[in-house]
Amino acid sequence: MWLSKTSVGRKVVMSVTGIALVLFLLFHMSMNLVAIFSAEGYNMICEFLGANWYALVATAGLAVLVLAHFVYAFILTMQNRKARGSQRYAVSERPKGVSWASQNMLVLGIIVILGMGLHLFNFWANMQLPEVLHKLGMDVCEGQLALAANGTYYIASTFSCPVYTVLYVVWLAALWFHLTHGFWSAMQTLGINNKVWFCRWKAIGNVVVTLIILGFLAVVVAAFFGLGTFGKIVIEGACCA
């Protein structure tokens, strides 16, 4: 199948999955912004997106998108490195018109993956996972189950720790570079590469990605400084361990 066996096909898969992930991040960011203004509203969303069948199907689909995107990205990166051969060791200035992000997508991708792992540890492992384990008949702490849909608590608890706050800011910065380059690269792969629309889509991509990252950053900052609803949340036993 050309989608998996050819370089062009792999780039198409990367582009389509990448755009789908950007749309998911836009939804996720919009949902998280609710937490700043209404703890009850945000927790209702978390409860709706708990261990229900539709949420689990969406989670599985999202996992497939992420896996496909990064597997194909790794394959294409290795192909490019192999094609360059010994030239990749040559020291040279960055070519004109080539962004810093495009030359460091592998490093940025690794930071993004590590950040995703941290995010899953801080939130998914404390919220959806306990509900799933409980439905499978496994023993889960009642206190953890009671907090499973309390997303505002976990946001406030996580970002009360300066270490986590700094790590998330670094992650969001890497994500901005990764997405701004990836968006217009996807448009180019999908054939939107004439001078007029390519420039327009590049500008649109930069605006959308910047809004996404600023939205996530607003939640991190609000939780760290106890702004909005986060100032009313009592955190017990929060730590960086």
Beta strands, then each sheet from edge to edge (+ up, - down):
end
